[in-house]
């Protein structure tokens, strides 16, 4: 957590893997469509930051935001919070951490 983003919760790869495995999270990838198409974490859904609308994301599960390295997902959390939607958790390492660790890619 940084001083400029006090309401952002950083999650690591283990937390993401666990949440995806037990079905408790909705992993929202905020990278742009071409990035998502080139490869994404299996089970994630695409909601690009350039057109990010937190009200369009179903909240039936715990929403975790993700991007390439954690910068855009933190920004998406700020956008959601500014809109009054309590999305604060994000995958700090993002797709870069996931793929560099040799995890499966869709």
Secondary structure as GFF3:
##gff-version 3
##sequence-region A 1 106
A	DSSP	three_ten_helix	3	5	.	.	.	ID=ss1
A	DSSP	beta_strand	9	11	.	.	.	ID=ss2
A	DSSP	alpha_helix	13	22	.	.	.	ID=ss3
A	DSSP	beta_strand	25	29	.	.	.	ID=ss4
A	DSSP	alpha_helix	33	38	.	.	.	ID=ss5
A	DSSP	beta_strand	45	46	.	.	.	ID=ss6
A	DSSP	three_ten_helix	49	51	.	.	.	ID=ss7
A	DSSP	three_ten_helix	54	56	.	.	.	ID=ss8
A	DSSP	beta_strand	62	66	.	.	.	ID=ss9
A	DSSP	alpha_helix	71	82	.	.	.	ID=ss10
A	DSSP	beta_strand	89	91	.	.	.	ID=ss11
A	DSSP	alpha_helix	94	100	.	.	.	ID=ss12
###
